[in-house]
Amino acid sequence: MRLPIAWAALALLAACSTPQRAGDQIMVVWMRVDDPQTACEKLSGQPQLFTVRGCSRWNQTDEAGKRLCAIYAPMPRSEMDTQRFVTLGHELLHCFDGNWHDRWGRMNPPETRAAAAASGENRD
């Protein structure tokens, strides 16, 4: 029984080493903040009407021209802190797909998400 598990692990490791396209490589930086509301308002330059749990800035590049995404969100208090983990995942999706939802939080169709990511929009 152990042999199939070992082969599966090797297959997964091989998949992880598969080269990615240059456009898929994004450096993600997590800025752990205690007060995401204040940090995100400062980042956007405008007050937010609703409670903000986190935000991301994903239209930047580093000195080498590689895409850079900064996530501003608090550290989860424990492994059971699902709200903060969901916030991290939500902002990480913005890093890869740009502004994928409308202003009410609903998910846009894939073609709209691709257009927003290509334009560098950053609403969240």
Buried (B, 14 or more C-beta within 10 A) or exposed (E): EEEEEEEEEEEEEEEEEEEEEEEEEBBBBBBEBEEBBEBBBEBBEEEEEEEBBBBBBBBBEEEEEEBBBBBBBBEBEEEEEEEBEEBBEBBBBBBBBBBBBEEEEEEBEEEBBBBBBEEEEBEB
